[in-house]
Amino acid sequence: MMALRQTAAIFLDAYRELNSRKLFWFSLVISGIIVAAFAAVGLNERGITLLWWEFPADINTRVIAASVLYRYVFTLIAIPFWLGWGAMILAIVSTAGMIPDFVAGGAVELTLAKPIGRVRLILTKFAAAMLFAALQVTVFAAACFVVIGTRGHTWDPSVFLAVPLIVLVFSYLYSACFLLGIVTRSTIASMLLTMLAWFLIFGVSTTEQVFLSLRAGNELRRERLATLITGLEAQQPGEEASAQLDRRRKQLEEAEAGAAAIRRGHQAAYAVKTLLPKTQETIKLLDRVLLSPQERATMQGSGRPPTAVSMGDDVRIRPREIQERVDNTLRARTVPWVVGTSLGFEAVMVGLGAWLFARRDF
């Protein structure tokens, strides 16, 4: 019981320290502005509305429910761009100094004089930072839940899945900041190095998705060529048909040779990505719950005539086909892979940081 009270006291003290910082309230104000803008958007039978303005569009209540528009904006705009980037940066800036200030400012000696284990002490500090992020996301999600319910006429509790998912993403990044804060004892260094690590994670993820797009395009090209070859083989033999058949077979051989190089590049990028946190993929797990593939396709304008592009010769592939294949691959990735491997990275960072803190002389 005594240990529980000690932990609660340290946790509360850490939270008060974070709550006193202006960025906490600044982030809440921006969240309020974004929710207000979110509520200003509407949908009627003619198109999209913004307050009293009306914009005729293919997306309207005759083809899709208003609740889908709100869930789409929440899932693919509000969450990734505000909570996934803007608020995440503010949260890292707000919490980056928590560990360095503690281990370098003299407060650690006073705390260590109390009968409390070092590992429990530093992990409590880590947990307090998670609460800081959770409060921000919960307020934002609750406000959006009310907007979707009142404006979209659908009270969907799945909106609150954003809370654990965004907190998970923050925990991935803060675990690196946590370790760097213990090692460097510098707020600026730990913050900048964490931002650099985040940029590298984003770069690896983008590289893997580029290879995935190339792989999908190559697969579609080979499928088109195989169909063309089958059709030419069924035609009456002739000089022109024979020349076209030889050309298509040569194109297929080149595509298969290119596929091997693309596959190796993708496997290397995927292997590196497996070891790192999946920030983007974790956020996109919300997309799987709140939007069906049909609803997402409708919102992205699937009714418009697609435009095919050349794959380097006269074989033309629609970009939408490539994107659909990439999306299907990403959605097929399991939650244990997305979250489990990311938590493995976090466990290594936090475990190493706690070990260093426990062994360091103060």
C-alpha positions in Angstrom: 0.0 0.0 0.0 2.9 2.3 0.8 4.5 1.6 -2.5 1.2 2.4 -4.3 0.9 5.8 -2.5 4.5 6.6 -3.4 4.0 5.9 -7.0 0.7 7.9 -7.1 2.5 10.9 -5.5 5.3 10.8 -8.0 2.9 10.3 -10.8 0.8 13.3 -9.7 3.8 15.5 -9.2 5.0 14.7 -12.7 1.6 15.4 -14.2 1.4 18.7 -12.4 4.7 19.7 -13.9 3.5 18.9 -17.4 0.1 20.5 -16.9 1.7 23.8 -15.8 3.3 24.2 -19.2 1.7 26.6 -21.6 2.0 24.2 -24.6 -0.6 21.9 -23.0 -3.2 24.6 -23.1 -2.0 25.9 -26.5 -2.6 22.4 -28.0 -6.1 22.3 -26.5 -6.9 25.6 -28.0 -5.8 24.5 -31.5 -7.8 21.3 -31.0 -10.9 23.4 -30.3 -10.4 25.5 -33.4 -10.0 22.3 -35.5 -13.2 20.8 -34.0 -15.0 24.0 -34.8 -13.8 23.8 -38.4 -14.8 20.2 -38.5 -18.3 21.0 -37.3 -18.7 23.8 -39.9 -18.4 21.3 -42.8 -21.7 19.6 -43.9 -23.3 17.7 -46.7 -26.6 18.1 -48.5 -28.3 16.7 -51.6 -26.4 19.1 -53.8 -22.9 18.8 -52.4 -20.6 19.9 -49.6 -21.4 22.9 -47.4 -19.2 25.2 -45.2 -21.3 27.2 -42.8 -23.7 29.1 -45.2 -21.7 28.5 -48.4 -22.6 25.6 -50.7 -20.2 23.8 -53.1 -21.9 21.5 -55.7 -20.0 18.2 -55.8 -20.3 14.5 -56.8 -20.2 13.7 -53.1 -23.7 14.4 -51.6 -26.4 12.9 -49.6 -27.9 11.2 -52.6 -24.8 8.9 -52.9 -23.5 8.7 -49.3 -24.6 9.5 -45.8 -23.4 12.6 -44.0 -21.9 10.5 -41.3 -19.5 9.0 -43.8 -18.2 12.4 -44.7 -17.5 13.2 -41.0 -15.9 9.8 -40.4 -13.8 10.3 -43.5 -12.6 13.8 -42.4 -11.9 12.6 -38.9 -10.0 9.5 -39.9 -8.0 10.7 -42.9 -7.6 14.4 -42.2 -8.1 15.4 -38.6 -6.3 12.4 -37.0 -3.3 12.0 -39.3 -2.5 15.7 -39.8 -3.4 17.2 -36.4 -3.0 14.5 -33.8 -0.5 12.5 -35.9 1.8 15.4 -36.7 0.9 18.8 -35.2 -0.3 17.8 -31.7 2.4 15.0 -31.6 5.2 17.6 -32.1 3.7 19.8 -29.4 3.5 16.8 -27.1 7.1 15.8 -27.7 8.3 19.4 -27.2 6.2 19.6 -23.9 7.5 16.4 -22.5 11.1 16.3 -23.8 12.5 18.1 -20.8 10.8 16.0 -18.2 13.5 13.4 -17.9 16.6 15.6 -18.5 15.3 18.2 -16.0 14.8 15.4 -13.4 18.2 13.7 -13.8 20.2 16.9 -14.1 18.4 19.5 -12.0 19.1 18.2 -8.5 15.6 16.9 -8.0 16.8 13.3 -8.5 18.9 13.3 -5.4 16.0 14.4 -3.2 13.7 11.8 -4.7 16.3 9.0 -4.5 16.6 9.7 -0.8 13.1 8.3 -0.4 12.6 4.5 -0.1 11.5 3.9 -3.7 13.1 1.8 -6.4 14.8 3.5 -9.2 13.1 1.5 -12.0 9.6 2.2 -10.6 10.5 5.9 -10.2 11.6 6.4 -13.8 8.8 4.3 -15.2 6.3 6.4 -13.3 7.8 9.5 -15.0 7.3 7.8 -18.4 3.7 6.9 -17.6 3.0 10.5 -16.6 4.0 11.6 -20.1 1.5 9.1 -21.5 -1.2 10.7 -19.5 -0.4 14.1 -20.9 -0.9 12.7 -24.4 -4.0 10.8 -23.5 -5.8 13.8 -22.1 -5.2 15.8 -25.2 -6.5 13.0 -27.5 -9.5 12.2 -25.3 -10.7 15.8 -25.3 -10.3 16.0 -29.1 -12.0 12.6 -29.7 -14.9 13.4 -27.4 -15.5 16.7 -29.2 -15.4 15.0 -32.6 -17.8 12.3 -31.3 -20.3 15.0 -30.4 -19.9 16.6 -33.8 -20.3 13.4 -35.7 -23.4 12.5 -33.6 -25.1 15.9 -33.9 -24.2 16.8 -37.5 -23.9 13.3 -39.0 -26.7 11.7 -36.9 -24.5 8.7 -36.0 -23.2 8.2 -32.5 -20.2 6.0 -33.2 -18.1 5.0 -30.1 -15.4 3.7 -32.5 -14.2 7.3 -32.7 -12.6 6.8 -29.3 -10.3 4.1 -30.7 -8.2 7.2 -31.7 -7.2 7.6 -28.0 -5.2 4.4 -27.6 -3.9 4.5 -31.1 -2.5 8.0 -30.9 -1.2 7.4 -27.4 0.6 4.3 -28.7 2.2 6.3 -31.5 3.3 8.9 -29.0 4.7 6.2 -26.7 6.8 4.8 -29.6 8.4 8.2 -30.1 8.6 9.2 -26.5 10.4 5.9 -25.7 13.3 7.2 -27.8 13.1 10.6 -26.2 13.1 8.9 -22.8 16.3 7.0 -23.5 18.0 10.0 -25.1 17.0 12.2 -22.1 18.7 9.8 -19.7 21.8 9.5 -21.9 22.3 13.2 -22.8 20.7 14.9 -19.8 19.8 17.7 -22.3 16.3 18.7 -23.3 17.3 20.2 -26.6 19.5 17.2 -27.6 16.8 14.6 -26.7 14.1 16.6 -28.5 16.1 17.2 -31.7 17.4 13.6 -31.8 13.8 12.3 -31.3 12.6 14.4 -34.2 15.5 13.1 -36.3 14.6 9.5 -35.4 10.9 10.2 -36.3 12.1 11.6 -39.7 14.1 8.5 -40.3 11.2 6.3 -39.4 9.0 8.2 -41.8 11.7 7.9 -44.5 11.9 4.1 -44.1 8.1 3.8 -44.2 7.9 5.9 -47.3 10.7 4.0 -49.0 8.9 0.7 -48.3 5.6 2.0 -49.7 7.4 3.3 -52.8 8.8 -0.2 -53.4 5.3 -1.6 -52.7 3.8 0.7 -55.3 6.5 -0.3 -57.8 5.8 -4.0 -57.0 2.1 -3.6 -57.5 2.6 -1.7 -60.8 5.0 -4.4 -62.1 2.5 -7.2 -61.1 -0.3 -5.5 -63.0 2.0 -5.0 -66.0 2.9 -8.6 -66.1 -0.7 -9.6 -65.8 -1.6 -7.3 -68.7 1.2 -8.7 -70.8 0.3 -12.3 -70.0 -3.3 -11.6 -71.1 -2.1 -10.0 -74.4 0.2 -13.0 -75.1 -2.6 -15.5 -74.5 -4.8 -13.5 -77.0 -2.0 -13.3 -79.6 -1.3 -17.0 -79.3 -5.0 -17.8 -80.0 -5.0 -15.7 -83.2 -4.3 -17.0 -86.7 -0.6 -17.3 -87.3 0.8 -14.5 -89.5 3.9 -12.3 -89.8 2.3 -9.3 -88.0 0.9 -11.5 -85.2 4.2 -13.3 -84.8 6.1 -10.0 -84.5 3.7 -8.7 -81.9 3.9 -12.0 -80.0 7.7 -11.8 -79.9 7.6 -8.2 -78.7 5.1 -9.0 -75.9 7.2 -12.0 -74.7 10.3 -9.8 -74.6 8.4 -7.2 -72.6 7.2 -9.9 -70.2 10.8 -11.1 -69.7 11.9 -7.5 -69.0 9.1 -7.1 -66.5 10.0 -10.3 -64.7 13.6 -9.3 -64.5 12.6 -5.9 -63.1 10.3 -7.7 -60.6 13.2 -9.5 -59.0 15.1 -6.3 -58.3 12.0 -4.6 -57.0 11.2 -7.6 -54.8 14.8 -7.5 -53.3 14.5 -3.8 -52.6 11.1 -4.1 -51.0 12.2 -7.0 -48.8 15.2 -5.0 -47.5 13.0 -2.0 -46.7 10.3 -4.2 -45.1 12.9 -5.9 -42.9 14.2 -2.5 -41.6 10.7 -1.3 -41.2 9.8 -4.4 -39.1 12.4 -3.3 -36.5 11.1 0.2 -36.2 7.9 1.7 -34.9 5.0 1.8 -37.4 3.7 5.3 -36.7 1.7 5.7 -39.8 0.3 2.2 -39.9 -0.8 2.4 -36.3 -2.8 5.5 -37.0 -4.3 3.9 -40.1 -5.7 1.1 -38.0 -8.5 3.5 -37.2 -9.3 3.6 -40.9 -10.1 -0.1 -40.9 -12.8 0.3 -38.3 -14.4 3.6 -39.2 -14.5 3.3 -43.0 -15.3 0.4 -45.3 -13.3 0.2 -48.6 -16.5 1.1 -50.5 -17.1 4.3 -48.4 -13.5 5.3 -48.7 -13.6 4.7 -52.5 -16.7 6.8 -52.8 -15.2 9.7 -50.9 -12.1 9.6 -53.0 -14.2 9.9 -56.2 -14.3 6.4 -57.5 -17.2 7.4 -59.8 -14.9 9.5 -62.0 -13.5 7.9 -65.1 -10.0 6.6 -64.3 -7.0 7.7 -66.4 -4.4 5.0 -67.4 -0.7 5.8 -67.5 2.1 4.2 -69.4 4.4 1.8 -67.6 7.3 2.7 -69.9 5.8 1.4 -73.1 2.3 0.8 -74.6 1.1 -1.2 -71.6 -1.1 1.2 -69.6 -2.1 0.8 -66.0 -4.6 2.9 -64.0 -3.0 4.6 -60.9 -6.2 3.7 -59.0 -5.5 0.0 -59.6 -2.0 0.3 -58.2 -3.3 2.2 -55.2 -6.0 -0.3 -54.5 -3.5 -3.1 -54.6 -1.2 -1.2 -52.3 -4.1 -0.4 -49.9 -5.2 -4.1 -49.9 -1.7 -5.1 -49.0 -1.4 -2.6 -46.2 -4.8 -3.4 -44.8 -3.9 -7.1 -44.8 -1.0 -6.5 -42.4 -1.9 -7.9 -39.0 -2.4 -5.8 -35.8 0.3 -7.9 -34.0 2.8 -7.0 -36.7 1.9 -3.3 -36.7 1.6 -2.8 -33.0 3.5 -5.8 -31.6 6.8 -5.0 -33.3 6.4 -1.3 -32.5 5.9 -2.2 -28.8 9.0 -4.4 -29.0 11.0 -1.3 -30.1 9.5 0.7 -27.3 10.3 -2.0 -24.7 13.9 -2.0 -25.8 14.2 1.8 -25.5 12.4 2.0 -22.2 14.1 -1.0 -20.7 17.6 0.3 -21.7 16.7 3.7 -20.3 15.5 2.3 -17.0 18.6 0.1 -16.8 20.9 3.1 -17.3 19.0 5.1 -14.8 19.2 2.3 -12.2 23.0 2.0 -12.6 24.0 5.6 -12.8 25.5 7.5 -9.9 23.9 10.7 -8.9 
